Amino acid sequence: LDKCVKSGAQVVLSRLAIGDLATQYFADRGMFCAGRVPEDDMHRVAFATGGMVQSTVNDLNDEVMGECNKFEERQVGNERYNLFTGCPLAKTATIVLRGGAEQFIEEA
């Protein structure tokens, strides 16, 4: 965990679960972490931010770290979304559609 903090990262994403102790450790140091992130989402974030998905924390350096102008976690209804904005290589946008029933969303 300390290697992640020393790397200067502000956001840590993992495909595996992140335990309560590690989550609190990061939060105490002003970092955000999310576990069980789908592989497709990991690669999409890595591409947009210019970072690289890592399988170990032993070689964290500026070359593998991504960047964005702003990161925020937003709750929309019962769902939470992690928003990375101002990414240097982003070529997409996300639109969140909500409706009273799934039928209305499908029609949109």
N, C-alpha and C positions, 0 to 999 in steps of 0.2 A: 504494500500500500504506500509505503514511504517513497518508493521509486516513482510512483505516479505523481505524488505531491511535488517531489523535487524536480520533475520534468517541466513543471510550470503549467500543466494541463488544468483547465477549469471545468471540463466536462469529460466524464469517463463513461463509455458505453461498452456493454459486455453482452455477448450472446448467452452467457451463463448467468444464473441467478447471482445477485450480490447480497450478501447477508446483512442483517441489521447492524452488526458491529462495524463492518466496513462502510456501510452507508453513513453511520454516525461519525466515523473517523473522517470521511471526506467532507461531510457537512460542517464539522467543527473547523475545517480548514477552508471553508468557503467554496467548496467544489460541489458540483452536481454529478450524480451517478445514476445510471439506469441499467438494470439487468434484464435478461430475457429479450433482448432486442433482436428481431428477425434478421437473418443474414442479408436479405435483400435491402433492408433499411440501413444496415451497417455499411454496405458497399455504396449505396446512394449518398449517404452522409459523407463518407470518405471521399467520393468523387467530387461532390459539390464544394467541400471545404479544402480540398487539395491534400488531404491526409491519406494515410495508408492503414489498413486494418492490420493489427499486430497480434501475434499468438503468444507473445511473451512481453514482460515489462522490462527486460534486461537491456534493450537497445533503444529506449525512448530518446529521441533527439528532435531538433527542429525540422529535419528532413522528412520525418514521418508524421509530424503533428499537423493537423488541419487548423484552419482559422475561419472565423466568421465575425462580423461586426457586432452581432447581438444574438444571444441565446436566451430563450425564455420558455417556461413551461406554462401552458394555458389549459384551463379546464373549460370544455364546451359541453354542457349537459353533464352526463355521467362519465365522459371520456376525457383523458388528459393527453395533451399533445405537446411534443417538444419541438419548438420552432427555432431553426437556425436561419437567420437572415443576414444579408450582406456577405454571402459566400462568394469567393472569387471565381469559382468555376461553375456556379449554378446556372442552368439553362432551363429550369422548369419553375413552375409555381404550383401551389397547392390550393385547392378550393374545397372547403368543408361544407357539404350540403346537409341540412337537417330538415326533417319534416315530421308531420304527425304520424305517418305510417310509412313503411318501406315502399309501398305502392307509389307514393308521391315522389319518393327519391328516385325510383326507377324511371319515372316519367320525365324527370329533370334531365 
